[in-house]
Structures are given as C-alpha cells and as structure tokens.
Amino acid sequence: MQSFLKSSSGWQAGNILDVRPHEEFVLGHLLGATSHPHSRDKDSQISSIFLPPRHEPLLVVAGQSQPGRRLAEELESRGRVPVEFLVWQQEDCPDELLTTGSSAAHLWSAPPWLVQHESWLPPPAAGPVLDLACGSGRALVWLAERGYRTVGVDWQPEALALGRQLAESRAVSCDFRHGDLRDPAQVPQGPWAVILNFRFLQKDLLARIPKMLQPGGVAMVRTFRQVAGYQGHPQRRHRLAAGELLQAFPAATCEIIAHEESHDPDGRPAAGIVARSSPVI
C-alpha cells in the first residue's frame, strides 16, 4: 500500500474518498480521508457537490475490488480524470498514515479567490452576502459556516438543488433563489456587505456591483479573461480584456485591495479583483 500511495496523485493531492460503510471507516482509515459510504446496490450516483473540482485527481478507497473499480470508472465517465482506486487492507497501512474514528474532512472547497482573500471580508454582523451566479453554492455554504447570512441567485435549478443539498449536509441555512441575472428586476438590489461573482461574466451587471454595495462593503470577482490564442470555454464575448476588470471599480467609488490577471487552477485565463466601497463622508 505504501508504494501505491507514493505514486498516487489523488493521495498526494489529499483527495481521498472512502466509500466503505461508516462503521468500517471509524475502525481504521487513511489519514485525511473523507467518509462517503456508497453501496453498489444504490442507483444514485455520488453527487458532484461533495467532490473536488474535476481537474483534481481523486483516490477512491473501497472495501472490495470490483465495486471500487466500477465507481472509479463511473466517476471518470463524468469527466473526472484521473480517478484511482484502492482496496482497503488495514494490515498493509503504515501506522503513520492510519487513524480511527470519525473525520470532519470534506472534499469540496470554496472558490480559491474567496479563501485567499477571506481576511478582507467585513465581519458577519456587517450585513448579508450576495453571490451572483452562485452555481451550486460552495461559496455561500462556506461563508454560512462562518456565520454570514447568504443569498445566491442562479438560473440553473439543478445547480441550486445541489447547493441546498450541500447546505443541508453542513447544517447551515442559505437562501438560494432562481433568477435570470439578465433581467435587472431579478437582481436583489441590497445594499450588500459582500457581493461575490465567480466564473460568470455579464458586463452590465458587473458595472452595477459598486452601486449595490453598502459603504465599506466588499466585492470579490474572479472571472474569465481574454488571452491571444485561447480557444476554450467561454466564448470571446464572455471574457474580459486586459485591465477591463479594474474599469468596473473606479477609484472615485472603490478602493482596490487586490487585482490579478493570471490563470485559474483548471488552466483558464482569469482576472480577479477585491474592491471595497468607499465609506460615505
């Protein structure tokens, strides 16, 4: 097992999904593993909301070879590569990698731009958070666990259902709303203490964000950027030109705390900003 783990990209990334029954998991499991019991008799798939991003490797730990291999293949068929699997043999696990009991570990994560700049957020008592195009709600759930009141809007009912599923699993409350952000009437106006906008670009809405913040409120945006020769998703009209993100947060109304033009972990060109609304004098 030790030699396998040394070559396992999923283990090295810390993405260990243990699908054995929980009563077996607590008797012994790999350090850092997440327990997510999954029976081969179940028709339902393991929801993507509980898994790491698709571009990250994943190690599946199962009690038997055939179910483990089948689950790994099923996850790969959903565009998740690579997925490795390991048949659990506790006697082969090095003592320094073995632990017992329950685990609070989870495989899903909040957007890296949010985590990286968390210290710039106003405290939860300052007011609520709005996530524009919240998708499956990882940012909202992550903030709700830290005491924030959170509202998210997205046009995809399936994504919102995943967000509600994640919030329920973490025992937090988030207000997920179905809405078309192209319609100004469906955009909650606030004012908001925090506005998030990740991996979604609607330029007229982006320009309105500073006006939707309360004085001292913080906007965190991380979206797509145009780079010469890039042919991937999304289409050109949904990418920002160099320096264009800064133009949405003029110095007369906002303080720029952080700005970056780089690439997201999945390789897509991206631009990010953290901006604070100027207080009323």
Backbone as CSV, one residue per row, in Angstrom:
resi,resn,N_x,N_y,N_z,CA_x,CA_y,CA_z,C_x,C_y,C_z
1,MET,0.833,-1.214,0.000,0.000,0.000,0.000,0.860,1.254,0.000
2,GLN,1.948,1.245,0.749,2.782,2.432,0.856,3.375,2.820,-0.493
3,SER,3.799,1.827,-1.267,4.368,2.127,-2.579,3.296,2.666,-3.527
4,PHE,2.073,2.131,-3.409,0.966,2.632,-4.232,0.684,4.093,-3.896
5,LEU,0.634,4.413,-2.602,0.300,5.770,-2.185,1.355,6.767,-2.659
6,LYS,2.601,6.354,-2.651,3.671,7.262,-3.081,3.497,7.689,-4.541
7,SER,2.864,6.826,-5.333,2.661,7.138,-6.749,1.248,7.635,-7.045
8,SER,0.415,7.735,-6.013,-0.983,8.117,-6.208,-1.133,9.632,-6.218
9,SER,-1.587,10.184,-7.327,-1.786,11.633,-7.412,-2.964,12.080,-6.550
10,GLY,-3.981,11.224,-6.410,-5.113,11.562,-5.561,-4.716,11.657,-4.095
11,TRP,-3.892,10.725,-3.647,-3.428,10.769,-2.255,-2.530,11.980,-2.041
12,GLN,-1.647,12.249,-2.971,-0.747,13.395,-2.838,-1.519,14.717,-2.803
13,ALA,-2.662,14.771,-3.516,-3.487,15.971,-3.513,-4.378,16.067,-2.279
14,GLY,-4.435,15.008,-1.495,-5.288,14.997,-0.309,-6.749,14.745,-0.611
15,ASN,-7.040,14.225,-1.806,-8.420,13.946,-2.203,-8.692,12.448,-2.079
16,ILE,-9.082,12.035,-0.885,-9.270,10.619,-0.580,-10.733,10.385,-0.235
17,LEU,-11.438,9.657,-1.077,-12.856,9.361,-0.905,-13.010,7.917,-0.445
18,ASP,-13.369,7.722,0.816,-13.542,6.377,1.383,-15.020,6.030,1.331
19,VAL,-15.383,5.037,0.506,-16.792,4.715,0.271,-17.254,3.488,1.037
20,ARG,-16.425,2.999,1.954,-16.844,1.873,2.787,-17.928,2.296,3.770
21,PRO,-18.691,1.358,4.331,-19.664,1.718,5.368,-18.985,2.473,6.502
22,HIS,-19.711,3.407,7.092,-19.095,4.277,8.094,-18.584,3.478,9.287
23,GLU,-19.277,2.398,9.633,-18.816,1.600,10.772,-17.454,0.952,10.501
24,GLU,-17.139,0.693,9.242,-15.812,0.196,8.902,-14.800,1.338,8.874
25,PHE,-15.233,2.487,8.381,-14.354,3.654,8.305,-13.815,4.027,9.686
26,VAL,-14.674,4.056,10.692,-14.240,4.507,12.016,-13.251,3.535,12.653
27,LEU,-13.228,2.286,12.206,-12.288,1.318,12.763,-10.881,1.500,12.212
28,GLY,-10.763,2.206,11.096,-9.447,2.453,10.525,-9.558,3.010,9.118
29,HIS,-8.826,4.098,8.844,-8.850,4.708,7.515,-7.599,5.540,7.312
30,LEU,-7.357,5.924,6.072,-6.214,6.765,5.759,-6.370,8.147,6.381
31,LEU,-5.305,8.657,6.908,-5.297,9.998,7.467,-5.730,10.995,6.392
32,GLY,-6.699,11.840,6.727,-7.190,12.839,5.788,-8.306,12.376,4.878
33,ALA,-8.744,11.130,5.019,-9.799,10.612,4.151,-11.162,11.183,4.537
34,THR,-12.047,11.271,3.541,-13.427,11.686,3.743,-14.326,10.466,3.620
35,SER,-15.189,10.271,4.597,-16.119,9.150,4.562,-17.379,9.521,3.788
36,HIS,-17.672,8.722,2.769,-18.894,8.918,1.991,-19.380,7.527,1.580
37,PRO,-20.068,6.833,2.493,-20.487,5.455,2.200,-21.290,5.376,0.909
38,HIS,-20.959,4.378,0.108,-21.621,4.213,-1.184,-21.746,2.728,-1.466
39,SER,-22.986,2.264,-1.582,-23.234,0.849,-1.847,-23.411,0.612,-3.335
40,ARG,-22.911,-0.522,-3.808,-23.083,-0.848,-5.228,-24.544,-1.146,-5.537
41,ASP,-25.364,-1.351,-4.498,-26.786,-1.608,-4.705,-27.578,-0.320,-4.912
42,LYS,-26.942,0.837,-4.622,-27.625,2.111,-4.794,-27.682,2.490,-6.273
43,ASP,-28.808,3.070,-6.655,-28.936,3.571,-8.019,-28.354,4.971,-8.161
44,SER,-28.343,5.706,-7.067,-27.901,7.094,-7.145,-26.382,7.186,-7.242
45,GLN,-25.929,8.222,-7.938,-24.508,8.493,-8.045,-24.058,9.321,-6.849
46,ILE,-22.748,9.354,-6.635,-22.208,10.281,-5.651,-22.290,11.672,-6.259
47,SER,-22.983,12.571,-5.582,-23.209,13.906,-6.118,-21.892,14.660,-6.266
48,SER,-21.777,15.380,-7.376,-20.564,16.150,-7.639,-20.339,17.247,-6.608
49,ILE,-21.393,17.663,-5.912,-21.253,18.745,-4.937,-20.339,18.345,-3.787
50,PHE,-20.186,17.051,-3.533,-19.354,16.591,-2.428,-17.924,16.273,-2.853
51,LEU,-17.605,16.477,-4.133,-16.310,16.077,-4.681,-15.444,17.294,-4.998
52,PRO,-14.145,17.090,-5.136,-13.268,18.207,-5.523,-13.499,18.583,-6.983
53,PRO,-12.924,19.688,-7.442,-13.067,20.067,-8.855,-12.621,18.945,-9.785
54,ARG,-13.202,18.907,-10.966,-12.960,17.805,-11.898,-11.502,17.686,-12.313
55,HIS,-10.788,18.811,-12.342,-9.404,18.753,-12.811,-8.458,18.208,-11.742
56,GLU,-8.955,18.012,-10.505,-8.102,17.494,-9.442,-8.184,15.970,-9.381
57,PRO,-7.070,15.291,-9.140,-7.088,13.819,-9.042,-7.842,13.368,-7.800
58,LEU,-8.333,12.141,-7.851,-9.143,11.599,-6.762,-8.758,10.143,-6.523
59,LEU,-8.647,9.772,-5.250,-8.392,8.388,-4.858,-9.628,7.841,-4.159
60,VAL,-10.190,6.760,-4.697,-11.341,6.082,-4.105,-10.842,4.888,-3.306
61,VAL,-11.240,4.818,-2.046,-10.895,3.684,-1.184,-12.163,2.863,-0.974
62,ALA,-12.124,1.594,-1.370,-13.292,0.722,-1.279,-12.944,-0.543,-0.519
63,GLY,-13.973,-1.247,-0.097,-13.768,-2.494,0.635,-13.526,-3.679,-0.272
64,GLN,-13.965,-3.585,-1.531,-13.814,-4.677,-2.475,-13.350,-4.123,-3.817
65,SER,-12.674,-4.955,-4.587,-12.060,-4.504,-5.835,-13.084,-4.111,-6.886
66,GLN,-14.051,-4.980,-7.152,-14.973,-4.729,-8.258,-15.806,-3.460,-8.048
67,PRO,-16.421,-3.276,-6.866,-17.174,-2.026,-6.671,-16.286,-0.786,-6.751
68,GLY,-15.061,-0.889,-6.231,-14.154,0.246,-6.285,-13.785,0.610,-7.698
69,ARG,-13.464,-0.398,-8.505,-13.122,-0.148,-9.907,-14.317,0.427,-10.657
70,ARG,-15.519,-0.117,-10.394,-16.715,0.361,-11.094,-16.988,1.825,-10.760
71,LEU,-16.842,2.183,-9.483,-17.087,3.563,-9.089,-16.048,4.493,-9.706
72,ALA,-14.789,4.074,-9.718,-13.737,4.900,-10.325,-14.028,5.130,-11.805
73,GLU,-14.447,4.091,-12.497,-14.759,4.221,-13.919,-15.965,5.132,-14.133
74,GLU,-16.961,5.017,-13.240,-18.155,5.857,-13.366,-17.806,7.328,-13.163
75,LEU,-16.947,7.612,-12.201,-16.536,8.989,-11.949,-15.709,9.532,-13.120
76,GLU,-14.856,8.705,-13.699,-14.084,9.136,-14.864,-14.985,9.410,-16.062
77,SER,-16.079,8.643,-16.185,-17.006,8.849,-17.297,-17.717,10.195,-17.190
78,ARG,-17.684,10.788,-16.009,-18.294,12.098,-15.790,-17.262,13.222,-15.965
79,GLY,-16.120,12.889,-16.571,-15.120,13.901,-16.878,-14.140,14.177,-15.771
80,ARG,-14.040,13.262,-14.829,-13.143,13.450,-13.685,-11.930,12.535,-13.878
81,VAL,-10.794,13.123,-14.217,-9.598,12.334,-14.531,-8.391,13.003,-13.874
82,PRO,-7.514,12.211,-13.226,-7.622,10.765,-13.063,-8.367,10.391,-11.780
83,VAL,-8.961,9.183,-11.796,-9.559,8.606,-10.593,-8.901,7.258,-10.362
84,GLU,-8.227,7.098,-9.227,-7.587,5.843,-8.849,-8.441,5.152,-7.788
85,PHE,-8.231,3.855,-7.609,-8.939,3.191,-6.521,-8.001,2.252,-5.787
86,LEU,-8.311,2.071,-4.522,-7.502,1.256,-3.629,-8.424,0.361,-2.818
87,VAL,-8.130,-0.912,-2.777,-8.873,-1.836,-1.927,-8.258,-1.790,-0.533
88,TRP,-9.070,-1.468,0.453,-8.571,-1.250,1.801,-8.115,-2.552,2.459
89,GLN,-6.862,-2.546,2.890,-6.288,-3.632,3.680,-5.585,-2.980,4.868
90,GLN,-6.257,-2.960,6.006,-5.742,-2.184,7.130,-4.377,-2.677,7.600
91,GLU,-4.148,-3.971,7.494,-2.876,-4.507,7.960,-1.705,-4.040,7.091
92,ASP,-2.003,-3.582,5.886,-0.945,-3.094,4.990,-0.709,-1.594,5.108
93,CYS,-1.525,-0.909,5.909,-1.422,0.553,6.002,-0.346,0.938,7.016
94,PRO,0.624,1.746,6.640,1.648,2.194,7.588,1.011,2.912,8.777
95,ASP,1.540,2.691,9.960,0.958,3.272,11.172,0.843,4.787,11.091
96,GLU,1.828,5.431,10.466,1.812,6.887,10.424,0.730,7.442,9.493
97,LEU,0.128,6.569,8.653,-0.926,7.010,7.746,-2.291,6.497,8.167
98,LEU,-2.349,5.783,9.292,-3.581,5.149,9.758,-4.169,5.931,10.923
99,THR,-5.473,6.124,10.894,-6.165,6.737,12.022,-7.530,6.094,12.160
100,THR,-8.200,6.371,13.270,-9.507,5.779,13.552,-10.498,6.874,13.933
101,GLY,-11.752,6.466,14.072,-12.794,7.409,14.464,-13.383,8.156,13.285
102,SER,-14.317,9.050,13.589,-14.944,9.855,12.549,-13.979,10.931,12.059
103,SER,-14.336,11.546,10.948,-13.491,12.589,10.367,-14.354,13.758,9.920
104,ALA,-13.864,14.970,10.141,-14.573,16.168,9.694,-14.130,16.602,8.303
105,ALA,-13.261,15.826,7.674,-12.727,16.199,6.362,-13.832,16.215,5.311
106,HIS,-13.704,17.093,4.331,-14.596,17.079,3.175,-13.781,17.394,1.934
107,LEU,-14.290,16.970,0.781,-13.555,17.089,-0.471,-13.914,18.357,-1.246
108,TRP,-15.086,18.905,-1.040,-15.476,20.125,-1.743,-14.723,21.307,-1.135
109,SER,-14.625,22.366,-1.893,-13.913,23.538,-1.404,-14.561,24.806,-1.936
110,ALA,-14.354,25.903,-1.234,-14.827,27.211,-1.682,-13.922,27.717,-2.793
111,PRO,-14.373,28.698,-3.574,-13.516,29.264,-4.625,-12.192,29.759,-4.044
112,PRO,-11.072,29.408,-4.664,-9.764,29.809,-4.113,-9.609,31.313,-3.924
113,TRP,-10.185,32.131,-4.825,-10.058,33.585,-4.699,-10.710,34.082,-3.402
114,LEU,-11.829,33.466,-3.028,-12.506,33.817,-1.779,-11.667,33.404,-0.577
115,VAL,-11.172,32.189,-0.590,-10.373,31.695,0.538,-9.097,32.526,0.691
116,GLN,-8.470,32.845,-0.427,-7.213,33.591,-0.402,-7.378,34.976,0.214
117,HIS,-8.554,35.590,0.001,-8.759,36.973,0.441,-9.812,37.080,1.550
118,GLU,-10.055,35.993,2.243,-11.062,35.984,3.301,-10.847,37.090,4.324
119,SER,-9.602,37.400,4.647,-9.318,38.368,5.709,-9.839,39.774,5.386
120,TRP,-10.156,40.059,4.113,-10.647,41.376,3.732,-12.157,41.489,3.832
121,LEU,-12.835,40.405,4.150,-14.288,40.457,4.293,-14.673,41.215,5.558
122,PRO,-15.739,42.005,5.500,-16.256,42.577,6.740,-16.808,41.463,7.620
123,PRO,-16.965,41.705,8.920,-17.483,40.652,9.801,-18.930,40.303,9.459
124,PRO,-19.393,39.119,9.841,-20.779,38.721,9.531,-21.826,39.727,10.006
125,ALA,-21.559,40.412,11.105,-22.537,41.372,11.629,-22.710,42.582,10.721
126,ALA,-21.788,42.788,9.771,-21.862,43.961,8.894,-23.028,43.879,7.929
127,GLY,-23.491,42.691,7.636,-24.614,42.565,6.724,-24.523,41.313,5.868
128,PRO,-25.499,41.095,4.977,-25.589,39.854,4.208,-24.669,39.822,2.997
129,VAL,-24.519,38.609,2.474,-23.684,38.318,1.301,-24.588,37.964,0.124
130,LEU,-24.288,38.503,-1.051,-24.975,38.133,-2.286,-23.977,37.494,-3.233
131,ASP,-24.310,36.313,-3.744,-23.484,35.630,-4.735,-24.236,35.634,-6.060
132,LEU,-23.705,36.360,-7.044,-24.304,36.447,-8.368,-23.834,35.272,-9.208
133,ALA,-24.799,34.515,-9.763,-24.482,33.271,-10.475,-23.778,32.320,-9.519
134,CYS,-24.468,31.989,-8.445,-23.866,31.214,-7.343,-23.607,29.766,-7.692
135,GLY,-24.181,29.259,-8.805,-23.969,27.862,-9.162,-24.461,26.941,-8.059
136,SER,-23.632,25.981,-7.692,-24.020,25.006,-6.675,-23.668,25.456,-5.267
137,GLY,-23.297,26.710,-5.089,-23.314,27.316,-3.775,-22.192,27.035,-2.813
138,ARG,-21.049,26.558,-3.303,-19.966,26.253,-2.367,-19.509,27.493,-1.594
139,ALA,-19.426,28.633,-2.279,-19.004,29.866,-1.600,-19.990,30.248,-0.504
140,LEU,-21.287,30.142,-0.801,-22.301,30.522,0.174,-22.279,29.611,1.392
141,VAL,-22.171,28.312,1.162,-22.148,27.369,2.284,-20.908,27.594,3.133
142,TRP,-19.778,27.810,2.485,-18.522,28.059,3.199,-18.647,29.298,4.084
143,LEU,-19.268,30.354,3.570,-19.449,31.566,4.362,-20.512,31.384,5.440
144,ALA,-21.570,30.645,5.137,-22.604,30.397,6.145,-22.024,29.648,7.341
145,GLU,-21.078,28.755,7.090,-20.426,28.053,8.196,-19.634,29.010,9.077
146,ARG,-19.311,30.164,8.552,-18.539,31.172,9.302,-19.427,32.290,9.829
147,GLY,-20.738,32.068,9.791,-21.665,32.984,10.437,-22.319,34.017,9.545
148,TYR,-22.051,34.008,8.240,-22.628,35.010,7.340,-24.042,34.610,6.912
149,ARG,-24.884,35.625,6.733,-26.187,35.428,6.094,-25.976,35.500,4.585
150,THR,-26.428,34.511,3.864,-26.051,34.383,2.462,-27.259,34.232,1.550
151,VAL,-27.183,34.912,0.397,-28.199,34.825,-0.644,-27.486,34.541,-1.965
152,GLY,-27.997,33.592,-2.717,-27.411,33.274,-4.011,-28.467,33.227,-5.095
153,VAL,-28.113,33.726,-6.289,-29.040,33.722,-7.427,-28.379,32.995,-8.588
154,ASP,-29.137,32.117,-9.229,-28.640,31.410,-10.407,-29.835,30.975,-11.237
155,TRP,-29.625,30.820,-12.542,-30.722,30.439,-13.433,-30.869,28.931,-13.584
156,GLN,-29.935,28.140,-13.035,-29.965,26.693,-13.203,-30.569,26.014,-11.974
157,PRO,-31.793,25.492,-12.064,-32.413,24.824,-10.909,-31.595,23.644,-10.397
158,GLU,-30.919,22.928,-11.319,-30.134,21.771,-10.895,-28.979,22.186,-9.987
159,ALA,-28.325,23.293,-10.339,-27.223,23.778,-9.513,-27.723,24.228,-8.154
160,LEU,-28.851,24.922,-8.127,-29.411,25.378,-6.857,-29.801,24.200,-5.970
161,ALA,-30.308,23.133,-6.580,-30.654,21.938,-5.800,-29.410,21.336,-5.160
162,LEU,-28.292,21.339,-5.883,-27.039,20.853,-5.312,-26.599,21.735,-4.144
163,GLY,-26.764,23.055,-4.283,-26.415,23.962,-3.207,-27.229,23.686,-1.955
164,ARG,-28.520,23.468,-2.127,-29.363,23.163,-0.970,-28.946,21.843,-0.327
165,GLN,-28.552,20.884,-1.163,-28.088,19.593,-0.651,-26.813,19.766,0.166
166,LEU,-25.885,20.586,-0.325,-24.646,20.818,0.403,-24.923,21.558,1.712
167,ALA,-25.775,22.583,1.661,-26.098,23.335,2.882,-26.722,22.423,3.930
168,GLU,-27.613,21.545,3.506,-28.240,20.615,4.448,-27.207,19.683,5.067
169,SER,-26.247,19.223,4.246,-25.229,18.311,4.768,-24.328,18.978,5.790
170,ARG,-24.186,20.305,5.695,-23.334,21.063,6.613,-24.141,21.752,7.713
171,ALA,-25.446,21.508,7.729,-26.344,22.036,8.774,-26.298,23.562,8.842
172,VAL,-26.318,24.218,7.667,-26.369,25.680,7.618,-27.537,26.098,6.728
173,SER,-27.920,27.356,6.852,-29.030,27.900,6.078,-28.510,28.895,5.055
174,CYS,-28.884,28.704,3.802,-28.551,29.632,2.715,-29.827,29.895,1.921
175,ASP,-29.977,31.112,1.444,-31.146,31.496,0.662,-30.797,31.388,-0.819
176,PHE,-31.167,30.261,-1.437,-30.907,30.037,-2.855,-32.126,30.466,-3.667
177,ARG,-31.915,31.342,-4.648,-33.018,31.888,-5.441,-32.794,31.632,-6.926
178,HIS,-33.858,31.206,-7.587,-33.801,31.028,-9.034,-34.083,32.369,-9.696
179,GLY,-33.189,32.780,-10.600,-33.400,34.052,-11.274,-32.505,34.208,-12.486
180,ASP,-32.963,35.023,-13.419,-32.205,35.339,-14.627,-31.535,36.691,-14.416
181,LEU,-30.226,36.697,-14.270,-29.496,37.918,-13.954,-29.466,38.905,-15.116
182,ARG,-29.932,38.490,-16.284,-30.037,39.419,-17.401,-31.205,40.389,-17.209
183,ASP,-32.107,40.024,-16.318,-33.263,40.861,-16.004,-32.957,41.644,-14.731
184,PRO,-32.777,42.972,-14.820,-32.429,43.748,-13.626,-33.415,43.571,-12.477
185,ALA,-34.678,43.290,-12.792,-35.686,43.128,-11.749,-35.453,41.869,-10.918
186,GLN,-34.672,40.923,-11.459,-34.413,39.677,-10.732,-33.083,39.700,-9.987
187,VAL,-32.417,40.847,-9.987,-31.160,41.004,-9.259,-31.456,41.675,-7.922
188,PRO,-31.263,40.986,-6.788,-31.513,41.620,-5.489,-30.621,42.854,-5.318
189,GLN,-31.227,43.983,-4.988,-30.513,45.257,-5.039,-29.717,45.578,-3.779
190,GLY,-30.064,45.017,-2.660,-29.283,45.279,-1.453,-29.723,46.549,-0.748
191,PRO,-28.776,47.271,-0.107,-27.311,47.129,-0.256,-26.763,45.902,0.465
192,TRP,-25.582,45.477,0.013,-24.967,44.248,0.488,-23.616,44.544,1.123
193,ALA,-23.313,43.784,2.161,-21.991,43.909,2.794,-20.916,43.249,1.943
194,VAL,-21.300,42.175,1.236,-20.366,41.440,0.374,-21.107,41.020,-0.887
195,ILE,-20.487,41.202,-2.040,-21.013,40.675,-3.295,-19.933,39.815,-3.930
196,LEU,-20.311,38.604,-4.292,-19.417,37.648,-4.951,-19.857,37.460,-6.396
197,ASN,-18.898,37.223,-7.271,-19.187,36.951,-8.676,-18.028,36.129,-9.230
198,PHE,-18.232,34.803,-9.307,-17.150,33.905,-9.696,-17.493,33.162,-10.984
199,ARG,-16.559,33.204,-11.932,-16.642,32.414,-13.169,-17.965,32.639,-13.905
200,PHE,-18.347,33.891,-13.969,-19.548,34.313,-14.689,-19.313,35.767,-15.086
201,LEU,-19.681,36.108,-16.316,-19.446,37.476,-16.765,-20.648,38.008,-17.522
202,GLN,-21.244,39.035,-16.949,-22.267,39.825,-17.613,-21.873,41.269,-17.372
203,LYS,-21.349,41.926,-18.389,-20.636,43.182,-18.197,-21.502,44.298,-17.628
204,ASP,-22.757,44.378,-18.028,-23.605,45.437,-17.482,-23.875,45.209,-15.998
205,LEU,-24.004,43.954,-15.605,-24.199,43.632,-14.193,-22.926,43.897,-13.400
206,LEU,-21.785,43.553,-13.966,-20.505,43.816,-13.315,-20.355,45.302,-13.001
207,ALA,-20.770,46.147,-13.920,-20.634,47.585,-13.733,-21.544,48.121,-12.628
208,ARG,-22.621,47.376,-12.309,-23.556,47.831,-11.272,-23.150,47.392,-9.867
209,ILE,-22.204,46.487,-9.762,-21.859,45.943,-8.452,-21.455,47.019,-7.446
210,PRO,-20.595,47.993,-7.796,-20.226,49.002,-6.788,-21.427,49.738,-6.209
211,LYS,-22.462,49.984,-7.000,-23.639,50.702,-6.533,-24.513,49.838,-5.628
212,MET,-24.310,48.528,-5.663,-25.103,47.619,-4.841,-24.459,47.340,-3.486
213,LEU,-23.239,47.818,-3.298,-22.536,47.613,-2.036,-22.908,48.697,-1.033
214,GLN,-22.999,48.331,0.220,-23.142,49.341,1.263,-21.775,49.980,1.505
215,PRO,-21.710,51.176,2.095,-20.407,51.799,2.373,-19.504,50.854,3.167
216,GLY,-18.292,50.666,2.690,-17.368,49.732,3.321,-17.578,48.295,2.907
217,GLY,-18.572,48.040,2.032,-18.816,46.681,1.550,-17.728,46.222,0.600
218,VAL,-17.605,44.915,0.448,-16.514,44.330,-0.331,-17.067,43.490,-1.474
219,ALA,-16.514,43.693,-2.665,-16.821,42.866,-3.830,-15.636,41.968,-4.128
220,MET,-15.921,40.706,-4.387,-14.903,39.750,-4.825,-15.352,39.165,-6.149
221,VAL,-14.564,39.395,-7.181,-14.893,38.932,-8.526,-13.710,38.140,-9.069
222,ARG,-14.001,37.021,-9.665,-12.990,36.235,-10.373,-13.676,35.663,-11.596
223,THR,-13.282,36.147,-12.784,-13.996,35.750,-13.982,-13.041,35.558,-15.144
224,PHE,-13.593,35.317,-16.321,-12.819,34.889,-17.470,-12.103,36.058,-18.147
225,ARG,-10.932,35.772,-18.714,-10.066,36.794,-19.304,-9.645,36.364,-20.704
226,GLN,-9.568,37.338,-21.586,-9.137,37.071,-22.952,-7.616,36.996,-23.036
227,VAL,-7.125,35.955,-23.685,-5.697,35.791,-23.955,-5.563,35.390,-25.421
228,ALA,-4.640,35.995,-26.101,-4.446,35.690,-27.520,-4.189,34.205,-27.717
229,GLY,-4.938,33.608,-28.641,-4.755,32.202,-28.968,-5.591,31.246,-28.145
230,TYR,-6.221,31.724,-27.068,-7.035,30.816,-26.238,-8.342,30.501,-26.952
231,GLN,-8.663,29.222,-27.096,-9.843,28.791,-27.835,-10.851,28.056,-26.973
232,GLY,-10.635,28.038,-25.659,-11.514,27.262,-24.786,-12.777,27.997,-24.395
233,HIS,-13.479,27.422,-23.427,-14.704,27.995,-22.878,-14.346,29.161,-21.958
234,PRO,-15.157,30.230,-21.891,-16.367,30.504,-22.653,-16.061,31.262,-23.935
235,GLN,-17.126,31.688,-24.639,-16.953,32.423,-25.880,-16.301,33.775,-25.606
236,ARG,-15.727,34.357,-26.666,-14.963,35.595,-26.551,-15.753,36.719,-25.874
237,ARG,-17.041,36.822,-26.145,-17.816,37.935,-25.579,-17.986,37.810,-24.064
238,HIS,-17.684,36.639,-23.538,-17.784,36.425,-22.094,-16.408,36.425,-21.431
239,ARG,-15.438,37.099,-22.057,-14.106,37.242,-21.467,-13.751,38.711,-21.378
240,LEU,-12.964,39.071,-20.384,-12.527,40.450,-20.183,-11.204,40.716,-20.889
241,ALA,-11.071,41.921,-21.404,-9.789,42.354,-21.957,-8.838,42.715,-20.824
242,ALA,-7.581,42.850,-21.145,-6.583,43.224,-20.133,-6.975,44.554,-19.488
243,GLY,-6.987,44.582,-18.164,-7.290,45.789,-17.412,-8.760,46.151,-17.342
244,GLU,-9.611,45.409,-18.032,-11.029,45.787,-18.099,-11.734,45.629,-16.749
245,LEU,-11.318,44.656,-15.947,-11.968,44.446,-14.653,-11.782,45.663,-13.742
246,LEU,-10.630,46.290,-13.813,-10.376,47.482,-12.998,-11.344,48.614,-13.348
247,GLN,-11.746,48.688,-14.603,-12.622,49.771,-15.033,-14.009,49.696,-14.392
248,ALA,-14.409,48.506,-13.959,-15.723,48.340,-13.338,-15.753,48.852,-11.905
249,PHE,-14.573,49.123,-11.339,-14.489,49.582,-9.951,-13.653,50.852,-9.903
250,PRO,-14.229,51.976,-10.331,-13.474,53.228,-10.436,-12.986,53.723,-9.071
251,ALA,-11.864,54.401,-9.098,-11.234,54.882,-7.868,-12.128,55.856,-7.114
252,ALA,-13.034,56.534,-7.808,-13.905,57.501,-7.147,-14.880,56.837,-6.187
253,THR,-15.161,55.548,-6.407,-16.154,54.856,-5.574,-15.593,53.664,-4.827
254,CYS,-14.417,53.168,-5.219,-13.911,51.928,-4.648,-12.410,51.989,-4.378
255,GLU,-12.007,51.280,-3.350,-10.592,51.049,-3.072,-10.232,49.654,-3.584
256,ILE,-9.228,49.554,-4.433,-8.804,48.253,-4.949,-7.836,47.628,-3.949
257,ILE,-8.240,46.522,-3.386,-7.426,45.810,-2.400,-6.501,44.804,-3.082
258,ALA,-7.020,44.130,-4.093,-6.225,43.137,-4.826,-6.717,43.078,-6.256
259,HIS,-5.785,42.877,-7.178,-6.134,42.708,-8.591,-5.097,41.792,-9.210
260,GLU,-5.583,40.861,-10.032,-4.669,39.870,-10.610,-5.203,39.418,-11.959
261,GLU,-4.304,39.253,-12.902,-4.624,38.627,-14.180,-3.699,37.440,-14.333
262,SER,-4.276,36.250,-14.295,-3.471,35.024,-14.287,-4.303,33.891,-14.889
263,HIS,-4.187,32.705,-14.322,-4.955,31.553,-14.782,-5.561,30.846,-13.571
264,ASP,-6.756,30.323,-13.754,-7.365,29.503,-12.719,-6.694,28.132,-12.682
265,PRO,-6.898,27.368,-11.596,-6.248,26.058,-11.494,-6.560,25.098,-12.640
266,ASP,-7.721,25.284,-13.299,-8.048,24.405,-14.423,-7.449,24.885,-15.735
267,GLY,-6.632,25.948,-15.679,-5.929,26.414,-16.861,-6.594,27.544,-17.616
268,ARG,-7.798,27.936,-17.255,-8.477,29.002,-17.977,-7.906,30.364,-17.577
269,PRO,-7.678,31.245,-18.554,-7.236,32.603,-18.223,-8.307,33.312,-17.393
270,ALA,-7.887,34.021,-16.340,-8.845,34.640,-15.437,-8.320,35.968,-14.927
271,ALA,-9.260,36.812,-14.507,-8.939,38.072,-13.836,-9.703,38.106,-12.531
272,GLY,-9.056,38.594,-11.483,-9.691,38.670,-10.180,-9.500,40.024,-9.540
273,ILE,-10.470,40.422,-8.728,-10.370,41.697,-8.020,-11.053,41.582,-6.669
274,VAL,-10.518,42.297,-5.703,-11.165,42.534,-4.414,-11.235,44.046,-4.274
275,ALA,-12.460,44.566,-4.158,-12.657,46.016,-4.092,-13.572,46.355,-2.927
276,ARG,-13.253,47.442,-2.240,-14.055,47.878,-1.098,-14.720,49.215,-1.433
277,SER,-16.018,49.282,-1.200,-16.745,50.506,-1.457,-16.315,51.606,-0.506
278,SER,-16.114,52.805,-1.052,-15.655,53.928,-0.225,-16.735,54.312,0.776
279,PRO,-16.359,54.560,2.030,-17.353,54.970,3.030,-17.890,56.353,2.721
280,VAL,-19.125,56.610,3.156,-19.735,57.927,2.960,-19.097,58.909,3.925
281,ILE,-18.640,60.038,3.402,-18.001,61.062,4.239,-19.004,62.173,4.552
